[in-house]
Amino acid sequence: MRDFLVMSVIVPWAMVAIRHPWIGVLLWVWVSLMSPHRYTYGFAYSAPVAMLAAGVTLVGLLFTVEKRNPFKASPVVWFALLTLWITLSWQMGLDPSGQFSQWDKVIKVNVMVFVTLMLFHSKQHIFCLVWVLTLSVALLSAKGGLFTIATGGGYRVWGPPGSWIEGNNDFAVATIMTIPLLRFMQMQVSRKWLSMVLTLLMLLSAASALGSHSRGALLAIVAMTTVLWWRGGRRVRNGLLLLALGAVMIAAMPSNWTERMETIETYEEDASALGRLSAWWVSWRIAQNYPFGVGFDITSSELFNAFSPYGTEFGQPVAHSIWFQMLGHHGFVGFFLFAAVWVSTWFVAGRLRRAASARPDIKWVGDLGAMAQVCLVGYAVGGAFLQLAYYDFPYYVMAIVSVAHAWVKREAWQTDRPTPGGWRSLIGLADPIDRAQRFGTNAAGLGAAMQPAAQLGQGTGSPGPVRARLDG
């Protein structure tokens, strides 16, 4: 039954994607991140659904007239250079033929990110991608949060089998990255019930992250919460509320969770922590001795015996960090390009915040930039303790920020006007006129107060203040 249910969703949308390839991107993101077919027990479990989604999208891309230049902002340039360097590093590595499958997996993700950048350019595209991207993980997080509550946190939460985030630590970091994007979605919707649902998803996602027993996720939550608290108003009140909420959630966790978190302070006595330090040292030494890196695999006992002071004493020799993973895999150049992608994304997101402060009628852009930055904080801190350097979620955040930057740069709010009503209204794309009528507010008067008179209603044949608020 599950198999037919999943395929009844995937196949029709795949057919639509041939004519509208941007729909195919959404299908790919959903299948790639949520892996719905992995929750079946029959033919759909091993069906090549990701290949189907990518295939129909690429076919549609060949014939559509909607494709545009993907190089919309500086992060995309760094991302392209990183992709080229990864390929060169793989070819110059220790075992190119043995590592082909991993390169193939990574390059498929990167190609689809570029396809996204070619096909997405409107506010509607941005909102749809944010919703699909976020809910693909958040719905799984909600399931994990309910499991944590039901079991009192006594068991670990794991991700979809066979996915990038199958491990408890990986799934925890993916989970916390959804929280700021859920908050962005909540800031755009006008229906109270939907806002409450998104609040519930945020709380369950936090519970799921705690239920993973991941120390890196706990540090990432603290870092993200600190950024949100610092940027928000009423710091004393909000700080006390956050501390109280955190204390309640932590107090509800079992003793084995508390004991594991306490090892953050006593890492020198914890074999897992010492294993990470050993792996980081090995990555550093590999980068010093192999300018191009060694490719996608630094787990060989030969490398660890050569460079680690402990050998393989502390278990599987893996990098345990996105930063040291990239350093060991692709050398100092790869590390620099990887860091440049995220640093440039941070600054572009900051420019979105400043653009919105200058034009209140595109406030959503500022909300997106702010929450994208918080998401990057979670990835940078949580990812410092696990291997998710090639995970596609943060790269789609980069793509979203880049598309939004291009949207602002070309002043698309003057022509990009989603049709009000229906599903567009549900996800926050409603025309402000419709919102004003629903809530009985004087949107026209507010728009007039926000915009210079010379900019209002030029050439529209309609009252000027309405134009000023079309993308509010």
Buried (B, 14 or more C-beta within 10 A) or exposed (E): EBBEEBBEEBEEBBEBBBEBBBBBBBBBBBBBBBBBBBBBEBEBBEBEBBEBBBBBBBBBBEEBEBBEEBBBBBBBBBBBBBBEBBBBBBEBBBEBEEBEEBBEEBBBBBEBBBBBBBBBBBBBBBBBBBBBBBBBBBBBBBBBBBBBBEEEBBBBBBBBEEBBBBBBBBBBBBBBBBBBBBBBBBBBBBEEEBBEBBEEBBBBBBBBBBBBBBBBBBBBBEBBBBBBBEEEEEEEEBBEEBEEEBEEBBEBBEEEBEEBBEBEEEEEEBEBBBBBBBBBBBBBBBBEEBEBBBBBBBBBEEBBEEBBEBEBEBEEBBBBBBBBBBBBBBBBBBBBBBBBBBBBBBBBBBBBBEBBEEBBBBBBBBBBBBBBBBBBBBBBBBBBBBBBBBBBBBBBBBBBBBBBBBBBEEEBBBEBBBEBEEEBBBBBBBBBBBBBEEEEEEBBEBBBEBBEEEBBBEEEEEEBBBBBBBBB
